[in-house]
């Protein structure tokens, strides 16, 4: 079964169904109806707030909190960038939508391995449909003791 690309260009929902017919006895059976949502909207809207670091004096890890953003959904993948190098990721869960904020753990060893006096941290969100957000506003951390 193929679906023409023209149906996938516009953001909207469809209901897919088909009938299977046995060529030998001509018995037909309808398949269950399947909803299909074409999502072309990038998560986060026009602005993603910077990641928040409440406690900069860290031991072996540093915890960053990603503020909620427009259309946050379970399955969204948050990719951090530290001095433009891929950092830790987080996949949004249903708990992140209600009780538990998104927290991303940065290992001290990773941050020190960047070999810089300061680290600029930002992130980008990719939703389950593959739509990418704009880049979040950066925050710069001093790595000097």
C-alpha positions in Angstrom: 0.0 0.0 0.0 1.3 3.4 -0.9 0.1 6.9 0.0 0.8 9.7 -2.5 3.2 12.4 -1.2 0.6 15.1 -2.0 -1.4 13.9 1.0 1.6 14.3 3.3 2.5 17.9 2.4 -0.3 19.6 4.4 -0.6 19.4 8.2 -3.9 17.6 8.9 -5.3 14.2 10.1 -6.5 11.3 8.0 -8.3 8.0 8.7 -6.8 5.1 6.8 -8.6 1.9 6.1 -8.4 -0.8 3.5 -10.2 -4.0 2.4 -8.2 -7.3 1.9 -9.8 -9.8 -0.6 -8.8 -13.4 -0.9 -8.3 -14.1 -4.7 -9.3 -17.8 -4.3 -12.7 -17.5 -2.6 -13.3 -13.8 -3.0 -13.9 -13.3 0.7 -13.2 -9.7 1.8 -12.4 -8.4 5.2 -11.9 -4.8 6.3 -8.8 -3.9 8.2 -9.1 -1.8 11.4 -9.2 1.9 10.9 -5.9 3.6 11.5 -5.6 7.4 12.3 -2.7 9.2 10.6 -1.6 12.7 11.7 0.6 14.7 9.4 2.7 17.0 11.7 4.7 19.7 10.1 5.0 22.1 13.1 8.3 22.5 14.8 8.2 22.2 18.6 8.8 25.2 20.8 7.3 27.9 18.6 9.3 31.1 18.0 11.4 31.0 21.2 13.1 28.4 23.4 14.3 29.6 26.8 17.8 28.8 27.8 18.5 25.8 30.0 18.6 26.7 33.7 21.4 25.8 36.0 20.3 26.5 39.6 23.5 25.3 41.2 26.8 25.9 39.4 29.1 24.5 42.1 28.9 20.9 41.1 30.6 17.7 42.1 30.8 15.1 39.4 27.7 16.2 37.6 25.8 19.4 36.8 22.0 19.4 36.4 20.3 21.6 33.9 16.5 22.2 33.8 14.9 22.7 30.4 11.8 25.0 30.8 8.6 23.8 29.3 8.0 24.9 25.7 5.1 25.2 23.3 3.6 21.9 22.2 5.9 19.8 24.4 5.0 16.1 23.8 6.1 12.7 25.1 8.7 11.4 22.7 10.3 14.8 21.9 14.1 14.4 21.9 16.1 17.3 23.5 19.7 17.4 22.2 22.1 19.6 24.1 25.1 21.3 22.5 28.1 22.4 24.5 30.5 24.6 22.6 28.7 23.2 19.5 29.6 19.6 20.4 26.7 17.2 21.1 26.1 16.8 24.8 23.6 14.7 26.8 20.1 14.1 25.4 16.7 13.6 27.0 13.5 12.1 25.7 10.4 13.8 27.1 8.0 11.5 29.1 4.4 12.0 30.2 5.7 12.8 33.7 7.7 15.8 32.2 4.4 17.3 31.1 2.9 17.4 34.6 5.0 16.5 37.7 8.7 16.3 36.8 10.5 19.0 35.0 13.0 18.0 32.2 16.4 17.6 33.8 19.6 16.9 31.9 22.7 15.7 33.7 26.1 16.9 32.4 29.1 14.9 33.6 32.0 17.0 34.9 34.4 14.9 32.8 32.5 15.7 29.6 32.5 19.5 30.4 36.2 19.5 31.3 37.0 17.5 28.1 35.7 20.5 26.1 39.0 22.1 27.2 37.7 25.7 27.5 37.5 28.4 30.2 33.8 28.7 29.4 31.1 26.5 28.0 28.1 27.7 25.9 25.1 25.4 26.4 22.1 25.4 24.2 19.6 22.8 23.0 17.3 21.8 20.1 14.2 19.8 20.2 13.2 17.2 17.6 9.6 15.9 17.8 8.5 12.3 16.9 7.6 13.5 13.4 11.2 14.6 12.8 10.4 18.4 13.0 13.3 20.4 14.5 12.9 23.4 16.7 14.9 26.6 16.5 18.0 26.6 18.6 17.4 27.6 22.2 18.9 30.7 23.6 22.4 30.0 24.8 23.7 30.2 28.4 27.5 30.4 29.1 29.1 28.8 32.1 32.5 29.7 33.5 34.7 26.6 34.0 37.3 28.4 36.0 37.7 27.4 39.7 
